[in-house]
Every structure is written in structure tokens, then in C-alpha cells.
Amino acid sequence: MIEVLDAGALLTVQDLGRPGYAHLGVSRSGAADALAAVRANTLVGNQATDAVLETTLTGAVLRFTDAATVALTGTAGPAFVGDVPAPMNRPVRLGAGQVLEIAPPERGLRTYVAVRGGIDVPAVLTSRSTDTLSGIGPAPLQPGDRLSIGESTPASATLFDAGGTPVPEVTDPGTVLALKALAGPRADWIHEAHAVADHTYTVTAESNRVGMRVDGPALEWARTEELASEGVVAGAIQVPPSGLPVFFLADHPTTGGYPVIGVLTDEAVALAAQCAPGQRVRIDLRDA
């Protein structure tokens, strides 16, 4: 059992989401940085689809009532078990009653906590993920909440003998992060859409699991007619009338009525999910 002592800014249960329900108005949702969530599960010997915990910006504090094997991925630390630093990207044994403290990250936005056996909460539409837009799935966690852990066999010694897993570095806020995207389907609605690669944008505090919002040079629409609503996916770069791109993330709506000039690659979606307010980004827009 896991007891939430401090949920930080936003602590949720996430897995790889619920694909196949967009026709019902339900997006896939799931871990915002799916690559980090899968990595965490791999480190503790889980299935990639097992549920993990996703912390946001200010970390979390968790007490484990029983012995457990955990792994932390995503942001660039720090984390502690008592006064002892807990390594990132390595499996860690916790004893019964020990407290895991995930401090506000030095870089990045979201940390993933995988527990051997997975987080065991009821599935809704085949997924245990919290969807903050639709309200589907378990509610965001609060202090005092208790979570069950799924059954598993004891972790083998070989799990801990493996070397550290090479992982992509969470970007330094002082750098400009290039987000790769494939152009279309409505790049023709924007004047010189490919010139967006010359612009630098700053991530704002209005960003959330629905989308990353930025401030910077406004893009100009090339057309004046109304665009009918179309389906959108995670990674879609939508340009509303303000001209400031919105980068849809895990809890995005399933349709939108503004032009989408491109779609981020899976790797770029994971990077965008780790962009804290103040991070500078540019769009590396390429033809499909």
C-alpha cells in the first residue's frame, strides 16, 4: 500500500492511456511523457502498460506501508528515502514504512514513479489513467489517499545488477529546445508556416496536461474563412486566432476548429511534456 503524504501541484495515476474512444469524445490521455513512464516500468520489471504515478513541478511525498521496489524517471531529481538520495533511472528497494520524497526538479516538469506490480486502481474504459479534461479515471490524488499495489514476484538480483539505463537529458531551461514536427494538415492556412522554425517561444504557466502554451511571435492566418472542426491528436500544433501555437498533450480534446500546422513526433511530445514554465522552444517543422 502507498499512502500519499504530499501530492504536490498535481499527482495522478497514469498508464499508456485509453486509445480507441475518440469517436466518443474521449482522448487517449495516459502519461504525458510516455517514454519516461515505460522506462520506469521496465526498470522494475513491470509490463509497459502498468500504471505509474506522475508528479508535476513540485514533486510528492509517499509512504510505503510494505516493502517495495520502485524506479524514478523523467525529470532531473532530486529524490530522497529519508536522508539518503534516491537515484534516478535505477530500481530502488524500499523497506516497509519508508518514505520516498520527490523534491521539486532541478530541470523538467514531471517525474514518474513505477512500483513493481503496478498501481492497482479500477480501470475505466480499459485504462487506469486520470484524464484531467474529461474527468474520466481516478481523481487527482490528495494527501491521505491510499493506493494498492498489484501482485508481483520478488524482484530478482539481476534487476539490480543491470547497469544504469542511458536516458535523454531533460533540457536545461537556458537552452532553446527544438521540437521536431511533421508539417500539415493545415500548414497552408498560415503565412510562411515553415518560417516558424526561425521563431523562439517561451513556455507559459498556463500550460497543463491538455496542452503546452507559449508566448512569442504570433503567426498570421493566410485565410479568413471558418475551418470546420477536425479530429486532433496528441502532438498537434494548433494555431488559434491569437497566432500563438498551442501544443496538444495527453489530455487534449478530440476535435478542434483552428488550423493544425503540424504534429510533433512521439519523442518531441515527451520533451514538450517536460517543458516547465520559462523553457524556450522552437518548432522544427519538416515536410511529411
VORO-618635 format. One record per residue (C-alpha): residue in one letter; x, y, z. Coordinates in nm, 2 decimals, always signed. Layout:
<nodes>
  r      px      py      pz
  A       X       Y       Z
...
</nodes>
This chain:
<nodes>
  r      px      py      pz
  M   +0.00   +0.00   +0.00
  I   +0.12   +0.36   -0.08
  E   +0.00   +0.65   +0.13
  V   +0.01   +1.00   -0.02
  L   +0.16   +1.24   +0.24
  D   +0.20   +1.53   -0.01
  A   +0.06   +1.54   -0.36
  G   +0.25   +1.84   -0.48
  A   +0.10   +2.05   -0.76
  L   -0.06   +1.75   -0.93
  L   -0.02   +1.38   -0.86
  T   -0.21   +1.14   -1.08
  V   -0.22   +0.77   -1.18
  Q   -0.12   +0.72   -1.54
  D   -0.06   +0.43   -1.78
  L   -0.04   +0.43   -2.16
  G   -0.40   +0.56   -2.19
  R   -0.73   +0.45   -2.35
  P   -0.69   +0.45   -2.73
  G   -0.99   +0.39   -2.95
  Y   -1.25   +0.61   -2.79
  A   -1.20   +0.94   -2.98
  H   -1.54   +0.88   -3.16
  L   -1.70   +0.91   -2.81
  G   -1.51   +1.24   -2.74
  V   -1.26   +1.06   -2.51
  S   -0.89   +1.12   -2.58
  R   -0.62   +0.86   -2.52
  S   -0.48   +1.05   -2.22
  G   -0.21   +0.85   -2.03
  A   +0.13   +0.95   -1.92
  A   +0.23   +1.30   -2.05
  D   +0.59   +1.17   -2.10
  A   +0.50   +0.82   -2.21
  L   +0.86   +0.73   -2.29
  A   +0.96   +0.80   -1.93
  A   +0.67   +0.60   -1.79
  V   +0.76   +0.30   -2.00
  R   +1.12   +0.33   -1.89
  A   +1.02   +0.34   -1.52
  N   +0.81   +0.02   -1.56
  T   +1.09   -0.15   -1.74
  L   +1.34   -0.08   -1.46
  V   +1.12   -0.25   -1.20
  G   +1.03   -0.55   -1.43
  N   +0.67   -0.44   -1.50
  Q   +0.47   -0.45   -1.82
  A   +0.50   -0.13   -2.02
  T   +0.12   -0.08   -1.98
  D   +0.12   -0.10   -1.59
  A   +0.00   +0.21   -1.41
  V   +0.26   +0.45   -1.25
  L   +0.24   +0.78   -1.06
  E   +0.30   +1.11   -1.24
  T   +0.42   +1.40   -1.03
  T   +0.42   +1.76   -1.15
  L   +0.65   +2.05   -1.08
  T   +0.67   +2.04   -0.70
  G   +0.72   +1.66   -0.65
  A   +0.54   +1.45   -0.39
  V   +0.59   +1.26   -0.07
  L   +0.48   +0.89   -0.05
  R   +0.49   +0.64   +0.24
  F   +0.52   +0.27   +0.15
  T   +0.35   +0.05   +0.42
  D   +0.51   -0.26   +0.27
  A   +0.84   -0.34   +0.12
  A   +0.85   -0.24   -0.25
  T   +1.08   -0.20   -0.55
  V   +1.04   +0.14   -0.72
  A   +1.21   +0.34   -1.00
  L   +1.21   +0.71   -1.08
  T   +1.23   +0.86   -1.43
  G   +1.15   +1.18   -1.61
  T   +1.29   +1.50   -1.45
  A   +1.64   +1.56   -1.33
  G   +1.60   +1.48   -0.95
  P   +1.64   +1.52   -0.66
  A   +1.47   +1.25   -0.46
  F   +1.53   +1.10   -0.11
  V   +1.45   +0.80   +0.10
  G   +1.48   +0.95   +0.44
  D   +1.81   +1.15   +0.43
  V   +1.96   +0.92   +0.16
  P   +1.94   +1.04   -0.20
  A   +1.74   +0.81   -0.43
  P   +1.90   +0.75   -0.77
  M   +1.71   +0.83   -1.09
  N   +1.67   +0.56   -1.36
  R   +1.77   +0.27   -1.14
  P   +1.55   +0.03   -0.94
  V   +1.55   +0.10   -0.56
  R   +1.44   -0.13   -0.27
  L   +1.22   +0.03   -0.01
  G   +1.15   -0.12   +0.33
  A   +0.81   -0.13   +0.50
  G   +0.73   +0.22   +0.64
  Q   +0.99   +0.41   +0.44
  V   +0.91   +0.75   +0.29
  L   +1.00   +0.85   -0.06
  E   +1.03   +1.22   -0.11
  I   +1.04   +1.36   -0.46
  A   +1.16   +1.72   -0.44
  P   +1.09   +1.99   -0.70
  P   +1.30   +1.91   -1.00
  E   +1.62   +2.10   -1.10
  R   +1.52   +2.06   -1.47
  G   +1.20   +1.94   -1.63
  L   +0.84   +1.92   -1.50
  R   +0.73   +1.56   -1.44
  T   +0.87   +1.26   -1.25
  Y   +0.73   +0.91   -1.29
  V   +0.72   +0.66   -1.00
  A   +0.69   +0.29   -1.10
  V   +0.63   +0.03   -0.84
  R   +0.69   -0.34   -0.91
  G   +0.34   -0.48   -0.95
  G   +0.20   -0.16   -1.08
  I   -0.05   +0.08   -0.92
  D   -0.38   -0.11   -0.87
  V   -0.68   +0.11   -0.92
  P   -1.00   +0.04   -1.11
  A   -0.98   +0.07   -1.49
  V   -1.22   +0.30   -1.67
  L   -1.26   +0.23   -2.04
  T   -0.96   -0.02   -2.02
  S   -0.73   +0.24   -1.86
  R   -0.62   +0.35   -1.51
  S   -0.52   +0.69   -1.63
  T   -0.65   +1.02   -1.49
  D   -0.79   +1.24   -1.77
  T   -0.79   +1.59   -1.64
  L   -1.00   +1.73   -1.93
  S   -1.29   +1.48   -1.93
  G   -1.27   +1.38   -1.56
  I   -1.25   +1.01   -1.66
  G   -1.04   +0.78   -1.45
  P   -0.93   +0.82   -1.08
  A   -0.94   +1.17   -0.94
  P   -0.61   +1.35   -0.89
  L   -0.45   +1.23   -0.57
  Q   -0.47   +1.41   -0.24
  P   -0.29   +1.38   +0.10
  G   -0.43   +1.08   +0.28
  D   -0.52   +0.88   -0.03
  R   -0.40   +0.52   -0.02
  L   -0.32   +0.31   -0.33
  S   -0.29   -0.06   -0.37
  I   +0.00   -0.22   -0.54
  G   -0.06   -0.51   -0.78
  E   +0.07   -0.86   -0.71
  S   +0.42   -0.95   -0.83
  T   +0.70   -1.19   -0.76
  P   +1.00   -1.07   -0.56
  A   +1.25   -0.87   -0.76
  S   +1.55   -1.08   -0.87
  A   +1.91   -0.97   -0.81
  T   +1.97   -0.94   -1.18
  L   +1.72   -0.65   -1.19
  F   +1.96   -0.45   -0.96
  D   +2.28   -0.58   -1.12
  A   +2.20   -0.42   -1.46
  G   +2.39   -0.10   -1.54
  G   +2.23   +0.24   -1.55
  T   +1.99   +0.29   -1.84
  P   +2.11   +0.56   -2.08
  V   +1.83   +0.82   -2.10
  P   +1.79   +1.15   -2.28
  E   +1.88   +1.45   -2.06
  V   +1.59   +1.68   -1.95
  T   +1.67   +2.00   -2.12
  D   +1.84   +2.30   -1.94
  P   +1.59   +2.59   -1.92
  G   +1.87   +2.82   -2.05
  T   +1.88   +2.64   -2.39
  V   +1.64   +2.66   -2.68
  L   +1.47   +2.32   -2.72
  A   +1.40   +2.22   -3.08
  L   +1.07   +2.02   -3.11
  K   +1.06   +1.81   -3.43
  A   +0.72   +1.81   -3.61
  L   +0.58   +1.70   -3.94
  A   +0.40   +1.97   -4.14
  G   +0.03   +1.95   -4.20
  P   -0.26   +1.91   -4.24
  R   -0.34   +2.28   -4.24
  A   +0.00   +2.45   -4.28
  D   -0.14   +2.63   -4.58
  W   -0.36   +2.83   -4.35
  I   -0.06   +3.01   -4.21
  H   +0.16   +3.26   -4.39
  E   +0.50   +3.10   -4.45
  A   +0.43   +2.83   -4.19
  H   +0.78   +2.68   -4.23
  A   +0.93   +3.01   -4.12
  V   +0.81   +2.93   -3.77
  A   +1.14   +2.74   -3.73
  D   +1.30   +3.09   -3.70
  H   +1.09   +3.19   -3.40
  T   +1.16   +3.12   -3.04
  Y   +0.88   +3.08   -2.79
  T   +0.87   +3.07   -2.41
  V   +0.65   +2.82   -2.23
  T   +0.39   +2.98   -2.00
  A   +0.24   +2.89   -1.67
  E   -0.09   +2.83   -1.84
  S   +0.04   +2.50   -1.97
  N   -0.11   +2.18   -1.83
  R   -0.17   +1.82   -1.94
  V   -0.41   +1.94   -2.20
  G   -0.16   +2.14   -2.39
  M   +0.16   +2.35   -2.37
  R   +0.10   +2.72   -2.42
  V   +0.37   +2.96   -2.53
  D   +0.44   +3.33   -2.57
  G   +0.63   +3.48   -2.86
  P   +0.59   +3.58   -3.22
  A   +0.23   +3.55   -3.34
  L   +0.17   +3.35   -3.66
  E   -0.06   +3.51   -3.92
  W   -0.35   +3.32   -4.08
  A   -0.34   +3.32   -4.46
  R   -0.72   +3.25   -4.49
  T   -1.02   +3.42   -4.34
  E   -1.30   +3.15   -4.38
  E   -1.41   +2.94   -4.09
  L   -1.25   +2.60   -4.06
  A   -1.48   +2.31   -3.97
  S   -1.39   +2.11   -3.66
  E   -1.15   +1.83   -3.73
  G   -1.00   +1.55   -3.53
  V   -0.68   +1.62   -3.34
  V   -0.42   +1.40   -3.18
  A   -0.15   +1.44   -2.91
  G   +0.13   +1.65   -3.05
  A   -0.10   +1.85   -3.28
  I   +0.02   +2.22   -3.31
  Q   -0.29   +2.43   -3.33
  V   -0.29   +2.80   -3.42
  P   -0.58   +2.99   -3.27
  P   -0.67   +3.35   -3.38
  S   -0.42   +3.49   -3.13
  G   -0.15   +3.34   -3.36
  L   +0.03   +3.17   -3.06
  P   +0.07   +2.80   -3.12
  V   -0.08   +2.55   -2.87
  F   +0.09   +2.21   -2.84
  F   -0.17   +1.95   -2.75
  L   -0.05   +1.69   -2.49
  A   -0.20   +1.38   -2.34
  D   -0.54   +1.52   -2.23
  H   -0.61   +1.70   -2.55
  P   -0.96   +1.74   -2.69
  T   -1.06   +1.51   -2.97
  T   -1.16   +1.78   -3.22
  G   -1.06   +2.14   -3.29
  G   -1.17   +2.42   -3.51
  Y   -0.84   +2.60   -3.56
  P   -0.57   +2.51   -3.82
  V   -0.32   +2.25   -3.72
  I   +0.01   +2.34   -3.89
  G   +0.20   +2.02   -3.78
  V   +0.22   +1.73   -3.54
  L   +0.51   +1.67   -3.30
  T   +0.69   +1.34   -3.32
  D   +0.65   +1.10   -3.02
  E   +0.99   +1.20   -2.89
  A   +0.90   +1.57   -2.92
  V   +0.57   +1.51   -2.73
  A   +0.77   +1.36   -2.45
  L   +1.01   +1.66   -2.45
  A   +0.72   +1.90   -2.45
  A   +0.57   +1.73   -2.15
  Q   +0.88   +1.81   -1.96
  C   +0.89   +2.18   -2.05
  A   +0.85   +2.38   -1.73
  P   +0.73   +2.75   -1.75
  G   +1.01   +2.96   -1.88
  Q   +1.16   +2.70   -2.11
  R   +1.24   +2.83   -2.45
  V   +1.14   +2.62   -2.76
  R   +1.12   +2.64   -3.13
  I   +0.93   +2.43   -3.39
  D   +1.15   +2.22   -3.62
  L   +0.87   +2.19   -3.89
  R   +0.95   +1.94   -4.16
  D   +0.75   +1.81   -4.46
  A   +0.60   +1.47   -4.41
</nodes>
